[in-house]
Amino acid sequence: MRRASFVQKRRRLAEKPKLPEVGPVRYLKSCFFAAAILAVSCSQKTTAETTTETKPENAVAAAKSGWLTSLDQAQKEAQAKNKLLLMDFTGSDWCGWCIMLDKEVFSKPEFKEYANKNLVLLELDFPRSKRMPAEVTAQNEKLAMKYGIQGFPTVVVFDSSGKPLGALGYQPGGPQAFIAELERLKKG
């Protein structure tokens, strides 16, 4: 009899597929369960911040202050004021180098002062999460094809008559280095 009860116990143990949980395992399961509930409840909150007006995919792209988005307007202004035309082909909301160029050069007072005296600035943006007017998108795509733009950022510089002087991209050194390159292109 004794032998039979031992065999029966052994079978019952073998039939149980999982090991009994110990205290720390139960605690970890509880923590993961609580974290999952918290994550789900936070991600499903509906507030004024998640309305369609403020979602990034519904945002309308706008050029930086002091920058134009119309090629015709930029060419007329460059010719009338005898300034260089700087076309910035950018992915303003996704391109890391474009964002760095804007942060380290275009947004600096030194560059803004130089640009005010010497440049007409044209932003040709290719955003991913912002909408743009159809005519601006078509113009930007046409110009990218015309000038063979293959990467971002690409800055193409023209003289006041519309003759291309050269192309630049991101480069370290801030506004001083960028302005030096513009001056080099200007002198030929």
C-alpha positions, 0 to 999 in steps of 0.5 A, a space after each residue: 500500500 505504501 508503495 502505491 501511494 508513493 507512485 500516486 503522489 509521483 504521478 500527481 506531481 508529474 501531471 502538474 506542469 508548472 512549479 509553485 510560485 514563490 514570493 518574489 515571482 508573485 510580486 514581479 507578476 503583480 508589478 508587471 500587471 499594474 504597469 500594464 494597466 497603468 500604461 493602457 489607461 494613460 495611453 487611452 486618455 482623451 484630453 484637449 491635447 489629443 484633439 485633431 487640431 493639435 495632432 502632428 499629422 494635421 499640423 500645417 508646415 510653415 517656413 521659419 521666420 524670415 524665409 520665403 516659400 515661393 520661388 517666384 517671390 524669392 527670385 524677384 526679391 533677389 534680383 530687385 535687391 541684388 542679393 544671393 538666393 539661398 535655397 534650403 532643401 530640408 526635412 524640417 520635422 524628421 531630418 536630424 542634420 537639417 534640424 542641426 543646421 537650423 539650430 546651429 546656423 540658421 537660428 543664430 543672430 550672426 547668420 540672421 544678420 548676414 542673411 538680412 544684408 546678403 541673402 534671400 532665404 527660400 525654404 523648400 521643405 519635405 516634412 513627413 508629419 506636417 501638411 503643406 499646401 499642394 502648390 508648395 509641395 508641387 513646387 518643392 518636388 519640381 525644384 528637387 528634381 530640377 537640381 538633382 537633390 538626393 539628400 537633406 539638407 542641401 543648400 543651393 546658392 544662386 546669384 541675383 540673376 539666377 545663376 547657380 554658384 554651388 551647393 552646401 550641406 550641414 557642416 560643423 563650425 556654426 554660422 562663422 563656417 557657413 558664412 565663410 563658405 557662402 562668401 567663398 561661393 560668392 567670390 567664385 
